Amino acid sequence: MAKKFHALEDKYYSINEVAQIMNVRYMTVSKMIGRGELKAFRLHRQYRIPESALLDLMNESASKLAA
């Protein structure tokens, strides 16, 4: 079952903001969105990444490192 976005509960980030948070380049985040590794949606001509999707990605990465 796909996770739905909850507009009132999430904070939304741009690709640049996510790149700064994750300490990676803009293109890395863009490619992650393209591969489906990071959930995002387009608002006009820009992507927005919900905070919940970013936290899910970080938790998934942390669990892979711990295993």
N, C-alpha and C positions, 0 to 999 in steps of 0.2 A: 504494500500500500504506500503510495507516494505521500510525503509530508506536505501539508498545505501551509501556505504562508499566512500568518496572522497579522494583518496590517496594523492593528492597534497595539500589539504587544512587542513588536520588533523595532529596533533601530536599524537604519539602512546605511550602507557604506558604498562609496564609489570604488572602482577598481584601484585607483591611486591610494585611497585610504587603506584598503585591504593589503595592498603591496607594502605599505609602510608598516602596518601591524605585523605582518608575517616576515618582514625583512627580506622580501624578494622583489623582483622587477615586475613592472606593469604587465609585460608580455607573459610572464609566468602565470599570473592570475587570470589573464585573458584566456590562455590555453587551458587552464584548469576548468574554466567555465565551459569552454568549447567541448572538452572531453566529458563533461558531466560530473566532474569531481567536486565542483563547488556550485551549489544552486544559486541561480541569479535570475533576474528578469529585466527586460528592457523597458525603460521609461523614456519615451521619445527616442533619442539616439544614444542613450547612455545606459549602461548596466547598473543595477542596484543589487547589492548583496545583503540579504537580511542577516542580522546579528546571529540569529539562531542557526543559520546555515554555516556561518563562520565558526561558531562554537562546535557544531557537529563535526566539521572537518578537523578542527584542532583535537577534539576528543578522540576521533577515529585515528588520527596520526599518533597520538600519545599511547593509545592502546596497542598499536602495531609495534611501537618501540619497546613497550613493556613486555611483549610476548617473546 
